Amino acid sequence: MDKHHRLAHAQTHSVILSLMTLTTAAGLPTKKVLNLAAMKIMVAAAEAEAQKRNVQVTICIVDESGNLLFLQKADGAGLNTIQFAQKKARHSALYRSPSKAAADQLRSGDLQVLAFPDAFPNQGGLPIRVDGQTIGGIGVSGAPSEVDEAIGQVAIDALLPS
């Protein structure tokens, strides 16, 4: 095989490999993820809302599997809020529902929620949904629980305005 034929063969092989990659990639679903820019938008909105309400909170953002992506504790927030915010966020991501739903379940006398792995029956965690898919969760802790949830909702609304 002369030099010209080897080059043509190599180019053909490269095109075939590229087409196979495109074909394979085309069959895969696309997925939205929380990147740093998105989290910065959410956190800025949450910080502003906490300041407006004059509360010191910890803010936690996790991915859809409950893995920690962001954690920030305000100077005046208690140390216990670090774990509470993480648990609220993780609950919301894994169960794809507000952590308030588990709190309401417990309040109604349904104790089985206490046995659910990673469940946290305390208001303040919300799932982050895009196009009907849960891509993460946000948890806020340090203020009364309904205020924690409201701060989380402001953060989500800043990222995904209705």
Secondary structure as UniProt FT lines:
FT   HELIX           3..26
FT   HELIX           36..52
FT   TURN            53..54
FT   STRAND          58..63
FT   TURN            64..65
FT   STRAND          68..73
FT   TURN            75..76
FT   HELIX           80..95
FT   HELIX           99..107
FT   TURN            108..109
FT   HELIX           111..115
FT   TURN            117..118
FT   STRAND          125..130
FT   TURN            131..132
FT   STRAND          133..141
FT   HELIX           145..159
//
